[in-house]
Amino acid sequence: MLGLKLLTDPRWANIAESNLEEILTDHAWCEQKAATNAITLIANNSEHQELVDELTTIAIEEMQHFQQVVAIIKQRGYTLGRERKDDYVGKLLKFSKKDGSRNMAFVDRLLFAAMIEARSCERFRVLSQNIKDQELAKFYHDLMVSEAGHYTTFLNFARQYSTDVDVDKRWKEWLAFEGELIQSFGNKEAIHG
């Protein structure tokens, strides 16, 4: 369904589980950044009422996920660490087209968001199926379902609002780029790491 070119090695879950405080902190900040991205899309494209409505809901959900992860961190006696730099997201952002038409930049920002949601969904699936901690396995399964819905929303909006972009062609370019990029990730306790 997601179309990802390279799936995460299930052994990555062992790396993640070896330092739950780190993976949970990284995850919390990923949720906050996802909410910020949705808000940025709303602020820059407020003329699209359906987008405003849907992304407001997503922004709220992402902050609820942030809140849930922070609660797990506290419950386990961990500390929410400082925000982490996400090299994966940074490299995706550089791939985004910013030159060209306003519509092209808008569509690419939606595809950027869809790509992150797709990979997050896939990583949550790996965690839900491979970590021994049953409470977290269920938590990540529930988040996987939510992220899949967000992925679909962003991809559908890219198709709906495109005026001068062949979205299916551009999405294939995103998938190919991400397939190459992800090969250098998956070796540390980070959702995209």
C-alpha positions in Angstrom: 0.0 0.0 0.0 2.7 2.5 0.9 4.8 1.8 -2.1 8.1 2.1 -0.2 11.1 0.7 -2.2 13.0 -0.6 0.8 11.4 -2.0 4.0 13.0 -1.7 7.4 15.1 -4.7 8.6 13.1 -6.1 11.5 16.3 -6.1 13.5 16.1 -2.3 13.7 13.4 -2.9 16.4 16.1 -4.5 18.6 18.2 -1.4 18.3 15.2 0.8 19.2 14.3 -1.5 22.1 17.8 -1.4 23.5 17.3 2.3 24.4 13.7 3.0 24.9 14.3 6.4 26.5 16.1 7.5 23.3 13.5 6.1 20.8 10.6 7.6 22.8 12.2 11.0 23.0 13.0 11.0 19.3 9.4 9.8 18.6 7.9 12.6 20.8 9.7 15.2 18.8 8.7 13.6 15.5 5.1 14.0 16.6 5.6 17.7 17.4 7.3 18.3 14.1 4.4 16.6 12.3 2.0 18.9 14.0 4.1 21.9 13.1 4.2 20.8 9.5 0.4 20.5 9.3 0.1 24.0 10.8 2.6 25.4 8.3 0.6 23.8 5.4 -2.6 25.4 6.8 -0.9 28.8 7.2 0.5 28.8 3.7 -2.6 27.5 2.0 -5.6 28.7 4.0 -7.7 29.4 0.8 -8.3 25.6 0.7 -11.0 25.1 3.4 -11.1 21.3 3.1 -7.3 21.2 3.7 -7.6 23.6 6.6 -10.3 21.4 8.2 -8.5 18.1 7.7 -5.0 19.3 8.6 -6.3 21.0 11.8 -7.6 17.5 12.8 -4.2 16.0 11.9 -2.3 18.7 13.8 -4.4 18.0 16.9 -3.9 14.3 16.5 -0.1 14.7 16.2 0.0 16.8 19.4 -2.2 14.2 21.1 0.4 11.6 20.0 3.1 13.8 21.4 1.2 14.0 24.7 0.8 10.2 24.8 4.5 9.6 24.1 5.5 12.1 26.9 3.1 10.3 29.3 4.8 7.0 28.5 8.2 8.6 29.1 7.1 9.9 32.5 5.3 6.7 33.4 8.6 4.8 32.8 10.7 7.2 34.8 12.5 8.6 31.8 13.1 12.2 30.9 12.0 13.9 27.7 15.3 14.9 26.2 16.0 17.8 24.0 14.7 17.9 20.4 16.7 15.8 18.0 17.9 16.7 14.6 16.3 14.4 12.0 18.8 14.0 9.2 16.3 11.8 7.2 13.7 14.6 7.2 16.4 17.2 6.4 17.4 15.3 3.3 13.8 14.8 2.2 13.3 18.6 2.6 16.3 19.3 0.4 14.7 17.0 -2.3 11.5 19.1 -2.2 11.1 21.4 -5.2 11.0 25.0 -4.0 11.6 26.6 -7.4 9.0 26.7 -10.0 5.3 27.6 -9.4 3.7 28.1 -6.1 1.5 25.1 -6.8 4.5 22.9 -7.5 6.0 23.9 -4.1 2.6 23.3 -2.4 2.2 19.9 -4.0 5.8 18.9 -3.1 5.3 19.9 0.5 2.2 17.6 0.6 4.3 14.8 -0.9 7.1 15.5 1.6 4.5 15.1 4.4 3.1 11.9 2.8 6.6 10.4 2.5 7.4 11.0 6.2 4.0 9.6 7.2 4.5 6.5 5.0 8.0 5.8 6.5 6.7 6.5 10.1 3.8 4.1 9.5 6.2 1.4 8.2 8.6 1.9 11.2 5.7 1.7 13.6 4.6 -1.6 12.0 8.1 -2.9 12.5 8.1 -1.9 16.2 4.6 -3.3 16.8 5.6 -6.6 15.3 9.1 -7.0 16.7 9.5 -5.5 20.2 9.0 -7.6 23.3 7.3 -4.8 25.3 3.7 -5.7 24.7 2.4 -2.3 25.9 4.5 -0.4 23.4 3.8 -3.0 20.7 0.1 -2.2 21.0 0.8 1.5 21.2 2.8 1.4 18.0 0.2 -0.7 16.2 -2.4 1.9 17.0 -0.1 4.7 15.7 0.6 2.8 12.6 -3.1 2.9 11.7 -3.2 6.6 12.3 -0.1 7.4 10.3 -1.5 5.4 7.3 -4.5 7.6 7.4 -2.4 10.8 7.4 -0.3 9.4 4.5 -3.4 8.9 2.5 -4.7 12.4 3.3 -1.5 14.2 2.2 -1.2 12.2 -1.0 -4.9 12.7 -1.8 -4.6 16.5 -1.2 -1.5 16.6 -3.5 -3.7 15.0 -6.3 -6.7 17.2 -5.5 -4.8 20.6 -5.5 -2.3 20.0 -8.2 -2.7 22.4 -11.2 0.6 21.9 -12.9 2.2 18.8 -11.5 1.9 15.2 -12.6 1.5 14.0 -9.0 1.8 10.3 -9.8 5.0 10.9 -11.7 6.4 13.1 -8.9 5.4 10.6 -6.2 7.3 7.9 -8.0 10.4 10.3 -7.9 9.8 10.7 -4.2 9.6 6.9 -3.7 12.8 6.3 -5.7 14.7 9.1 -3.8 13.5 7.8 -0.5 14.4 4.2 -1.4 18.0 5.3 -2.0 18.1 7.6 1.1 16.8 5.0 3.6 19.6 2.7 2.8 21.9 4.8 5.0 19.4 4.8 7.9 18.0 2.1 10.2 21.0 1.7 12.5 20.2 3.9 15.5 17.4 4.5 18.1 15.5 7.0 16.1 12.1 6.7 14.3 13.8 7.6 11.0 17.4 6.8 12.1 
